[in-house]
């Protein structure tokens, strides 16, 4: 059961990357680095994903109750 859940989550992430190729390149995504050391803070992408999931899950919950 856990293996299938991990596979489904991985496929979902791949699909998300294919459908939304602009994720990771939003204005709120910060990149710092010099030489081999790099830090990436995807704040804009996290906010966009959170907003999208909130809308989808709220709509699904609303439709499920009716």
MDTraj code that builds the backbone (N, CA, C; nanometers):
import mdtraj as md
import numpy as np

residues = "UNK UNK UNK UNK UNK UNK UNK UNK UNK UNK UNK UNK UNK UNK UNK UNK UNK UNK UNK UNK UNK UNK UNK UNK UNK UNK UNK UNK UNK UNK UNK UNK UNK UNK UNK UNK UNK UNK UNK UNK UNK UNK UNK UNK UNK UNK UNK UNK UNK UNK UNK UNK UNK UNK UNK UNK UNK UNK UNK UNK UNK UNK UNK UNK UNK UNK".split()
xyz = np.array([
    [0.0823, -0.1192, 0.0000],
    [0.0000, 0.0000, 0.0000],
    [0.0870, 0.1260, 0.0000],
    [0.1900, 0.1280, 0.0839],
    [0.2765, 0.2457, 0.0911],
    [0.3556, 0.2625, -0.0380],
    [0.3945, 0.1514, -0.0994],
    [0.4691, 0.1579, -0.2245],
    [0.3857, 0.2195, -0.3361],
    [0.2603, 0.1808, -0.3432],
    [0.1720, 0.2373, -0.4454],
    [0.1484, 0.3857, -0.4216],
    [0.1403, 0.4248, -0.2964],
    [0.1219, 0.5660, -0.2638],
    [0.2444, 0.6474, -0.3061],
    [0.3631, 0.5945, -0.2822],
    [0.4852, 0.6642, -0.3226],
    [0.4963, 0.6739, -0.4748],
    [0.4589, 0.5689, -0.5438],
    [0.4615, 0.5720, -0.6903],
    [0.3616, 0.6744, -0.7426],
    [0.2425, 0.6769, -0.6855],
    [0.1406, 0.7738, -0.7277],
    [0.1871, 0.9166, -0.6993],
    [0.2502, 0.9382, -0.5861],
    [0.2996, 1.0719, -0.5529],
    [0.4103, 1.1134, -0.6499],
    [0.4982, 1.0214, -0.6842],
    [0.6053, 1.0510, -0.7796],
    [0.5504, 1.0828, -0.9176],
    [0.4535, 1.0046, -0.9630],
    [0.3924, 1.0320, -1.0928],
    [0.3173, 1.1653, -1.0914],
    [0.2567, 1.1964, -0.9780],
    [0.1901, 1.3254, -0.9652],
    [0.2877, 1.4418, -0.9752],
    [0.4048, 1.4270, -0.9151],
    [0.5066, 1.5324, -0.9243],
    [0.5598, 1.5477, -1.0662],
    [0.5779, 1.4357, -1.1352],
    [0.6225, 1.4419, -1.2747],
    [0.5165, 1.5113, -1.3597],
    [0.3909, 1.4750, -1.3396],
    [0.2816, 1.5381, -1.4138],
    [0.2737, 1.6869, -1.3831],
    [0.2920, 1.7231, -1.2580],
    [0.2910, 1.8636, -1.2185],
    [0.4020, 1.9399, -1.2893],
    [0.5187, 1.8791, -1.2987],
    [0.6302, 1.9430, -1.3679],
    [0.6077, 1.9572, -1.5169],
    [0.5369, 1.8630, -1.5760],
    [0.5076, 1.8710, -1.7199],
    [0.3978, 1.9718, -1.7503],
    [0.2986, 1.9791, -1.6625],
    [0.1861, 2.0691, -1.6854],
    [0.2233, 2.2141, -1.6526],
    [0.3024, 2.2332, -1.5490],
    [0.3408, 2.3673, -1.5056],
    [0.4929, 2.3829, -1.5127],
    [0.5498, 2.4022, -1.6325],
    [0.6957, 2.4113, -1.6440],
    [0.7539, 2.5397, -1.5844],
    [0.6695, 2.6381, -1.5558],
    [0.7175, 2.7632, -1.4992],
    [0.7437, 2.7532, -1.3495],
    [0.7033, 2.6419, -1.2866],
    [0.7320, 2.6254, -1.1435],
    [0.8824, 2.6197, -1.1224],
    [0.9287, 2.6911, -1.0258],
    [1.0717, 2.6975, -0.9992],
    [1.1364, 2.8199, -1.0602],
    [1.0593, 2.8938, -1.1393],
    [1.1122, 3.0136, -1.2032],
    [1.0209, 3.1331, -1.1784],
    [0.9507, 3.1329, -1.0680],
    [0.8602, 3.2430, -1.0344],
    [0.9385, 3.3566, -0.9687],
    [0.8811, 3.4772, -0.9648],
    [0.9526, 3.5907, -0.9056],
    [0.9909, 3.5713, -0.7590],
    [0.9187, 3.4936, -0.6826],
    [0.9511, 3.4741, -0.5414],
    [1.0498, 3.3624, -0.5145],
    [1.1023, 3.2984, -0.6181],
    [1.1997, 3.1903, -0.6018],
    [1.3400, 3.2513, -0.5981],
    [1.4093, 3.2273, -0.4902],
    [1.5415, 3.2874, -0.4713],
    [1.6511, 3.1843, -0.4916],
    [1.7572, 3.2267, -0.5581],
    [1.8750, 3.1423, -0.5793],
    [1.9976, 3.2188, -0.5334],
    [2.0744, 3.1555, -0.4489],
    [2.1993, 3.2131, -0.4014],
    [2.3096, 3.1118, -0.4260],
    [2.4257, 3.1570, -0.4568],
    [2.5329, 3.0611, -0.4722],
    [2.6590, 3.1232, -0.5273],
    [2.7664, 3.0583, -0.4913],
    [2.8962, 3.0978, -0.5416],
    [2.9802, 2.9721, -0.5480],
    [3.0300, 2.9417, -0.6642],
    [3.1082, 2.8201, -0.6782],
    [3.0197, 2.6972, -0.6664],
    [3.0667, 2.5961, -0.5968],
    [2.9880, 2.4732, -0.5866],
    [2.8730, 2.4803, -0.4855],
    [2.8723, 2.5802, -0.3979],
    [2.7680, 2.5912, -0.2959],
    [2.6511, 2.6729, -0.3506],
    [2.5327, 2.6121, -0.3520],
    [2.4135, 2.6809, -0.4000],
    [2.2979, 2.6577, -0.3034],
    [2.2164, 2.7615, -0.2878],
    [2.0969, 2.7530, -0.2039],
    [1.9790, 2.7988, -0.2891],
    [1.8733, 2.7223, -0.2861],
    [1.7532, 2.7536, -0.3643],
    [1.6340, 2.7571, -0.2697],
    [1.5630, 2.8694, -0.2665],
    [1.4449, 2.8860, -0.1816],
    [1.3232, 2.9109, -0.2707],
    [1.2426, 2.8081, -0.2958],
    [1.1285, 2.8231, -0.3875],
    [1.0034, 2.8789, -0.3189],
    [1.0107, 2.9982, -0.2652],
    [0.8973, 3.0551, -0.1921],
    [0.7790, 3.0837, -0.2836],
    [0.8039, 3.1413, -0.3991],
    [0.6951, 3.1715, -0.4921],
    [0.6259, 3.0461, -0.5411],
    [0.7037, 2.9426, -0.5717],
    [0.6451, 2.8165, -0.6181],
    [0.5638, 2.7500, -0.5075],
    [0.6129, 2.7553, -0.3853],
    [0.5392, 2.6962, -0.2730],
    [0.4063, 2.7680, -0.2513],
    [0.4067, 2.8991, -0.2631],
    [0.2826, 2.9745, -0.2478],
    [0.1843, 2.9428, -0.3606],
    [0.2336, 2.9301, -0.4831],
    [0.1467, 2.8987, -0.5961],
    [0.0862, 2.7594, -0.5811],
    [0.1664, 2.6618, -0.5414],
    [0.1168, 2.5257, -0.5225],
    [0.0161, 2.5214, -0.4082],
    [0.0435, 2.5929, -0.3003],
    [-0.0470, 2.5961, -0.1869],
    [-0.1820, 2.6570, -0.2255],
    [-0.1788, 2.7645, -0.3001],
    [-0.3025, 2.8278, -0.3445],
    [-0.3804, 2.7351, -0.4373],
    [-0.3118, 2.6725, -0.5310],
    [-0.3774, 2.5808, -0.6243],
    [-0.4396, 2.4617, -0.5516],
    [-0.3656, 2.4012, -0.4597],
    [-0.4192, 2.2875, -0.3844],
    [-0.5356, 2.3283, -0.2943],
    [-0.5291, 2.4461, -0.2353],
    [-0.6387, 2.4938, -0.1511],
    [-0.7670, 2.5097, -0.2314],
    [-0.7554, 2.5665, -0.3504],
    [-0.8736, 2.5852, -0.4347],
    [-0.9292, 2.4500, -0.4789],
    [-0.8417, 2.3608, -0.5245],
    [-0.8868, 2.2301, -0.5736],
    [-0.9501, 2.1484, -0.4612],
    [-0.8867, 2.1429, -0.3453],
    [-0.9397, 2.0634, -0.2357],
    [-1.0673, 2.1227, -0.1762],
    [-1.0775, 2.2548, -0.1732],
    [-1.2000, 2.3183, -0.1261],
    [-1.3152, 2.2892, -0.2216],
    [-1.2885, 2.2980, -0.3518],
    [-1.3920, 2.2669, -0.4506],
    [-1.4314, 2.1193, -0.4428],
    [-1.3346, 2.0309, -0.4258],
    [-1.3650, 1.8881, -0.4154],
    [-1.4476, 1.8596, -0.2903],
    [-1.4139, 1.9221, -0.1796],
    [-1.4913, 1.9046, -0.0568],
    [-1.6323, 1.9582, -0.0701],
    [-1.6455, 2.0706, -0.1391],
    [-1.7777, 2.1290, -0.1595],
    [-1.8623, 2.0382, -0.2478],
    [-1.8023, 1.9846, -0.3544],
    [-1.8766, 1.8950, -0.4446],
    [-1.9082, 1.7608, -0.3777],
    [-1.8205, 1.7153, -0.2891],
    [-1.8401, 1.5866, -0.2220],
    [-1.9607, 1.5922, -0.1286],
    [-1.9833, 1.7066, -0.0649],
    [-2.0935, 1.7212, 0.0299],
    [-2.2290, 1.7293, -0.0389],
    [-2.2311, 1.7732, -0.1622],
    [-2.3607, 1.7900, -0.2328],
    [-2.4082, 1.6616, -0.2932],
])
top = md.Topology()
chain = top.add_chain()
for i, resn in enumerate(residues, 1):
    res = top.add_residue(resn, chain, resSeq=i)
    for name in ("N", "CA", "C"):
        top.add_atom(name, md.element.get_by_symbol(name[0]), res)
traj = md.Trajectory(xyz[None], top)
